[in-house]
Amino acid sequence: MKKRKTFLKVFTGKLLISVPIILIIIFISCFALNQYSESVLRKNMDYIAEPTLSKFLQSEKESTFTENNNFLKFRINLALESTLAQFPGMKGYMYVNDSDNNLIMDTSPAWTLMQTIRDENYELLKRNVYICDYETLCRFEEVREVINGYNEQYDSTLLEFLIPHKETFKHIEILEGYVDEETLKVYPTKVEITTERIPSWAGALNETGEYTTDIKTFSMPLENTDGLLPYRYDTETYTMFLDGEEIHGLHLVTGRNLSLDDYLKIARRPFSNHLTRTVNYTDASGNEYVITVKLTDDFLKTYLSFIILLSIIYFLADMIVCFILSNLSYSKLKVFYQNEDYRKALMSSMAHDLKTPLTVMSGYAENLKENIQTDKREHYADAILENTNYMNGIITDVLGLAKLEENTVKGRLEKMDFCDIASKQAERIKPLLEEKNIKLSVEGSYRRNADRASLERVMDNLLSNALKYTKDGGNINIYAKDTPFSKHIFVIENTPIDAINVKPQKLWEPFVKGDESRSDKNGTGLGLSIVKNILNNLGFKSKIKIKDGWFRVIIK
């Protein structure tokens, strides 16, 4: 026999079929997301190459690269940094070549200090940009470790709320150092790094919501200071001194960018998009230069959390859909299995009930054939006839039950009183009631739409069943009543002969009797099954209840 499927097997089968589909959907989503990221990258490239960089360089048309190298480098750095800061995960690198393809400058990691002097009308008179490159500032390992997280807020993924954390901002203040006026390079000897941690909105659920600030000061001695001008920043008066003289407007204006090696590492990562564009520039001396802009989106780092979340949503949705579909499929299978069990039980029960009378008939027939005990021929014939009628009753009831289960028995519905029909059916069995001294009462009214022939059969079966299993001198009550929190109900109850040793609802099944005995010919065991099917076809609910010595059939 084919092994039956459990709900888990049905669910697992559908899930295994759907997993490749979900993986394809995830792949398509990643592909679409990658295309979107590339389009954003192109927009950023357009923004950097055209309005931002062009605008910055246009303002320096009167300068040359040799005259104001540092300030132009600051402009290029600022153009890149100010744009990419708005887009988590995107990285960039720029460099400038002259007409001979020699590298003039690039956006290698550096910090820029800009000194501006303005007149009373706030017109710019002088400006100097001092560069503090990355290696110079981070020449001590402990400083490097702190600074490496400078742009942590920009490196976080778009869905940073998945993992509650604090956004980190770092501010670098050069307190003491030296400046080379020829190269405009800054050599810090004392720096103050302020780290501010701000709870992200997800992390703030378990936080006070306040800033946490950590200030660290690092001293970095410089061995050779010959030809360098001392620089000092007084944090109490917020005053800056260069070579002992007070200066104004010297401040940190931009942070580190990527080196070319850093950029290439990111650009080589799987699925990352990268673009390159060149901008031609001619300075005040007529020298021509080419500015190359490189951008990459670091796709996996930027969207990994989003892809994971999307995959979780897809799989959860898939499991819900598979669960619903599996439930529907298994419900059909369950009904099929129940029908199969029902048919097997029906055939087994019918075979069992037919076997006994057939055996009796066979024995009596042999006796008649062999003329054994000829004085009992009439008794044998009556026994054979009785068993034949019993078997015919079983077959007739089974066929009737089959029609009812197929819902092929239809009739004309009309309004009628169940109590009235029951009372009329009771008149038919009045002599049998008097013989067993059973009292029968009918009270109330229960009017519903029903088919008269079907309802009469229901009442006949229920009254016959009650009569059969009621003790001598017992009671059969038929009544209609209202119950709390329920509909108007119709009840037929009787005092049973013996205790019933099966579950009440089991009695609705074919060939099931109260004493689980099938050897007697007092009934086929199909009466209540026929009642149940007729009531179902008529749209009524029914149940059997055994309580306080009463056997009740309740219809509503």
Secondary structure as GFF3:
##gff-version 3
##sequence-region A 1 556
A	DSSP	alpha_helix	7	47	.	.	.	ID=ss1
A	DSSP	pi_helix	48	52	.	.	.	ID=ss2
A	DSSP	alpha_helix	53	58	.	.	.	ID=ss3
A	DSSP	alpha_helix	69	84	.	.	.	ID=ss4
A	DSSP	beta_strand	91	98	.	.	.	ID=ss5
A	DSSP	beta_strand	103	106	.	.	.	ID=ss6
A	DSSP	beta_strand	110	118	.	.	.	ID=ss7
A	DSSP	beta_strand	124	133	.	.	.	ID=ss8
A	DSSP	alpha_helix	134	137	.	.	.	ID=ss9
A	DSSP	alpha_helix	141	147	.	.	.	ID=ss10
A	DSSP	alpha_helix	152	155	.	.	.	ID=ss11
A	DSSP	three_ten_helix	160	162	.	.	.	ID=ss12
A	DSSP	beta_strand	166	180	.	.	.	ID=ss13
A	DSSP	beta_strand	185	199	.	.	.	ID=ss14
A	DSSP	three_ten_helix	203	206	.	.	.	ID=ss15
A	DSSP	beta_strand	212	219	.	.	.	ID=ss16
A	DSSP	beta_strand	229	234	.	.	.	ID=ss17
A	DSSP	beta_strand	239	242	.	.	.	ID=ss18
A	DSSP	beta_strand	245	247	.	.	.	ID=ss19
A	DSSP	beta_strand	251	254	.	.	.	ID=ss20
A	DSSP	alpha_helix	260	267	.	.	.	ID=ss21
A	DSSP	beta_strand	274	282	.	.	.	ID=ss22
A	DSSP	beta_strand	288	296	.	.	.	ID=ss23
A	DSSP	alpha_helix	299	369	.	.	.	ID=ss24
A	DSSP	three_ten_helix	374	376	.	.	.	ID=ss25
A	DSSP	alpha_helix	377	405	.	.	.	ID=ss26
A	DSSP	beta_strand	413	417	.	.	.	ID=ss27
A	DSSP	alpha_helix	418	428	.	.	.	ID=ss28
A	DSSP	alpha_helix	430	435	.	.	.	ID=ss29
A	DSSP	beta_strand	439	443	.	.	.	ID=ss30
A	DSSP	beta_strand	447	451	.	.	.	ID=ss31
A	DSSP	alpha_helix	452	468	.	.	.	ID=ss32
A	DSSP	beta_strand	475	482	.	.	.	ID=ss33
A	DSSP	beta_strand	488	494	.	.	.	ID=ss34
A	DSSP	three_ten_helix	504	508	.	.	.	ID=ss35
A	DSSP	alpha_helix	527	538	.	.	.	ID=ss36
A	DSSP	beta_strand	542	547	.	.	.	ID=ss37
A	DSSP	beta_strand	550	555	.	.	.	ID=ss38
###
